Amino acid sequence: MRSRRRIKPKALKKLARAGQSDIPRLMDAIFGPGNWFLEEAESLYIGKDPKYRGKGFGFYAVRPDGSWFRGVVPEGMYTVESPGPDGWLH
């Protein structure tokens, strides 16, 4: 049986700061370059949920502190005639 080691709080804070400073690289790795954007008003990094197949727009949102959530924007929420050339609603 393996023993579990605790991460010291100081080391955990340092790790969290390192992750926060490189969220764009993390988003590129997860969603691919150009498949996410920064929603500046809410300070959220938004990436399309590639597995969402329902109506509307499925997404993942990552906060600057590294926490995240998933959601769906209901169909018709935005009055956009068609998505832009990159597939995003503008």
ChimeraX commands (.cxc) that place a marker at each C-alpha (Angstrom):
marker #1 position 0.00,0.00,0.00 radius 0.5
marker #1 position 1.30,3.42,-0.94 radius 0.5
marker #1 position 1.58,6.08,1.69 radius 0.5
marker #1 position -0.10,9.37,1.00 radius 0.5
marker #1 position 1.83,12.57,1.40 radius 0.5
marker #1 position 0.18,15.83,2.22 radius 0.5
marker #1 position 1.07,18.92,0.29 radius 0.5
marker #1 position 2.14,21.69,2.61 radius 0.5
marker #1 position -0.18,24.73,2.46 radius 0.5
marker #1 position 2.68,26.98,1.31 radius 0.5
marker #1 position 3.50,24.61,-1.58 radius 0.5
marker #1 position -0.19,24.32,-2.46 radius 0.5
marker #1 position -0.52,28.12,-2.71 radius 0.5
marker #1 position 2.57,28.28,-4.90 radius 0.5
marker #1 position 1.15,25.59,-7.19 radius 0.5
marker #1 position -2.19,27.43,-7.41 radius 0.5
marker #1 position -0.45,30.70,-8.33 radius 0.5
marker #1 position 1.52,28.95,-11.08 radius 0.5
marker #1 position -1.67,27.46,-12.51 radius 0.5
marker #1 position -3.50,30.78,-12.42 radius 0.5
marker #1 position -0.81,32.53,-14.40 radius 0.5
marker #1 position -0.97,30.01,-17.22 radius 0.5
marker #1 position -4.69,29.43,-17.73 radius 0.5
marker #1 position -4.49,30.38,-21.44 radius 0.5
marker #1 position -1.98,27.56,-22.04 radius 0.5
marker #1 position -4.23,25.17,-20.12 radius 0.5
marker #1 position -7.23,26.23,-22.23 radius 0.5
marker #1 position -5.22,25.67,-25.44 radius 0.5
marker #1 position -4.26,22.20,-24.23 radius 0.5
marker #1 position -7.84,21.25,-23.31 radius 0.5
marker #1 position -9.92,22.92,-26.02 radius 0.5
marker #1 position -7.34,23.66,-28.70 radius 0.5
marker #1 position -6.06,27.05,-29.82 radius 0.5
marker #1 position -8.90,29.29,-30.99 radius 0.5
marker #1 position -11.62,27.17,-29.36 radius 0.5
marker #1 position -11.93,29.26,-26.20 radius 0.5
marker #1 position -12.07,32.94,-25.30 radius 0.5
marker #1 position -11.69,35.23,-22.30 radius 0.5
marker #1 position -14.96,36.84,-21.24 radius 0.5
marker #1 position -13.39,39.94,-19.74 radius 0.5
marker #1 position -16.48,41.42,-18.06 radius 0.5
marker #1 position -16.87,38.32,-15.88 radius 0.5
marker #1 position -13.18,37.27,-15.88 radius 0.5
marker #1 position -14.05,33.82,-17.21 radius 0.5
marker #1 position -12.21,31.68,-19.71 radius 0.5
marker #1 position -14.94,30.00,-21.81 radius 0.5
marker #1 position -14.46,26.87,-23.91 radius 0.5
marker #1 position -17.02,24.98,-25.99 radius 0.5
marker #1 position -18.13,21.68,-24.49 radius 0.5
marker #1 position -17.21,19.27,-27.29 radius 0.5
marker #1 position -19.54,16.56,-25.94 radius 0.5
marker #1 position -22.67,18.71,-25.64 radius 0.5
marker #1 position -25.23,17.73,-28.28 radius 0.5
marker #1 position -28.42,19.37,-27.04 radius 0.5
marker #1 position -30.06,22.64,-27.99 radius 0.5
marker #1 position -28.18,25.78,-27.15 radius 0.5
marker #1 position -24.52,26.16,-26.40 radius 0.5
marker #1 position -22.66,23.90,-23.94 radius 0.5
marker #1 position -19.56,25.36,-22.32 radius 0.5
marker #1 position -16.95,25.08,-19.61 radius 0.5
marker #1 position -15.96,28.23,-17.72 radius 0.5
marker #1 position -12.69,28.56,-15.80 radius 0.5
marker #1 position -12.22,31.30,-13.23 radius 0.5
marker #1 position -8.85,33.04,-12.72 radius 0.5
marker #1 position -8.40,31.09,-9.47 radius 0.5
marker #1 position -8.57,27.81,-11.44 radius 0.5
marker #1 position -12.03,26.74,-10.26 radius 0.5
marker #1 position -14.48,25.88,-13.02 radius 0.5
marker #1 position -18.07,25.08,-13.86 radius 0.5
marker #1 position -20.06,23.77,-16.78 radius 0.5
marker #1 position -23.23,25.17,-18.24 radius 0.5
marker #1 position -25.58,25.62,-21.17 radius 0.5
marker #1 position -26.76,28.83,-22.77 radius 0.5
marker #1 position -30.34,28.08,-23.90 radius 0.5
marker #1 position -31.19,28.25,-27.58 radius 0.5
marker #1 position -32.45,31.69,-28.57 radius 0.5
marker #1 position -30.74,33.41,-25.65 radius 0.5
marker #1 position -28.78,35.55,-28.07 radius 0.5
marker #1 position -30.32,37.21,-31.09 radius 0.5
marker #1 position -27.60,36.39,-33.57 radius 0.5
marker #1 position -28.57,35.41,-37.07 radius 0.5
marker #1 position -25.61,33.11,-37.56 radius 0.5
marker #1 position -22.33,32.24,-35.88 radius 0.5
marker #1 position -19.15,33.93,-37.06 radius 0.5
marker #1 position -16.65,32.17,-39.32 radius 0.5
marker #1 position -15.00,30.64,-36.26 radius 0.5
marker #1 position -18.29,29.05,-35.11 radius 0.5
marker #1 position -18.71,31.35,-32.11 radius 0.5
marker #1 position -21.74,33.54,-31.57 radius 0.5
marker #1 position -20.64,37.18,-31.77 radius 0.5
marker link #1:1,2 radius 0.2
marker link #1:2,3 radius 0.2
marker link #1:3,4 radius 0.2
marker link #1:4,5 radius 0.2
marker link #1:5,6 radius 0.2
marker link #1:6,7 radius 0.2
marker link #1:7,8 radius 0.2
marker link #1:8,9 radius 0.2
marker link #1:9,10 radius 0.2
marker link #1:10,11 radius 0.2
marker link #1:11,12 radius 0.2
marker link #1:12,13 radius 0.2
marker link #1:13,14 radius 0.2
marker link #1:14,15 radius 0.2
marker link #1:15,16 radius 0.2
marker link #1:16,17 radius 0.2
marker link #1:17,18 radius 0.2
marker link #1:18,19 radius 0.2
marker link #1:19,20 radius 0.2
marker link #1:20,21 radius 0.2
marker link #1:21,22 radius 0.2
marker link #1:22,23 radius 0.2
marker link #1:23,24 radius 0.2
marker link #1:24,25 radius 0.2
marker link #1:25,26 radius 0.2
marker link #1:26,27 radius 0.2
marker link #1:27,28 radius 0.2
marker link #1:28,29 radius 0.2
marker link #1:29,30 radius 0.2
marker link #1:30,31 radius 0.2
marker link #1:31,32 radius 0.2
marker link #1:32,33 radius 0.2
marker link #1:33,34 radius 0.2
marker link #1:34,35 radius 0.2
marker link #1:35,36 radius 0.2
marker link #1:36,37 radius 0.2
marker link #1:37,38 radius 0.2
marker link #1:38,39 radius 0.2
marker link #1:39,40 radius 0.2
marker link #1:40,41 radius 0.2
marker link #1:41,42 radius 0.2
marker link #1:42,43 radius 0.2
marker link #1:43,44 radius 0.2
marker link #1:44,45 radius 0.2
marker link #1:45,46 radius 0.2
marker link #1:46,47 radius 0.2
marker link #1:47,48 radius 0.2
marker link #1:48,49 radius 0.2
marker link #1:49,50 radius 0.2
marker link #1:50,51 radius 0.2
marker link #1:51,52 radius 0.2
marker link #1:52,53 radius 0.2
marker link #1:53,54 radius 0.2
marker link #1:54,55 radius 0.2
marker link #1:55,56 radius 0.2
marker link #1:56,57 radius 0.2
marker link #1:57,58 radius 0.2
marker link #1:58,59 radius 0.2
marker link #1:59,60 radius 0.2
marker link #1:60,61 radius 0.2
marker link #1:61,62 radius 0.2
marker link #1:62,63 radius 0.2
marker link #1:63,64 radius 0.2
marker link #1:64,65 radius 0.2
marker link #1:65,66 radius 0.2
marker link #1:66,67 radius 0.2
marker link #1:67,68 radius 0.2
marker link #1:68,69 radius 0.2
marker link #1:69,70 radius 0.2
marker link #1:70,71 radius 0.2
marker link #1:71,72 radius 0.2
marker link #1:72,73 radius 0.2
marker link #1:73,74 radius 0.2
marker link #1:74,75 radius 0.2
marker link #1:75,76 radius 0.2
marker link #1:76,77 radius 0.2
marker link #1:77,78 radius 0.2
marker link #1:78,79 radius 0.2
marker link #1:79,80 radius 0.2
marker link #1:80,81 radius 0.2
marker link #1:81,82 radius 0.2
marker link #1:82,83 radius 0.2
marker link #1:83,84 radius 0.2
marker link #1:84,85 radius 0.2
marker link #1:85,86 radius 0.2
marker link #1:86,87 radius 0.2
marker link #1:87,88 radius 0.2
marker link #1:88,89 radius 0.2
marker link #1:89,90 radius 0.2
view
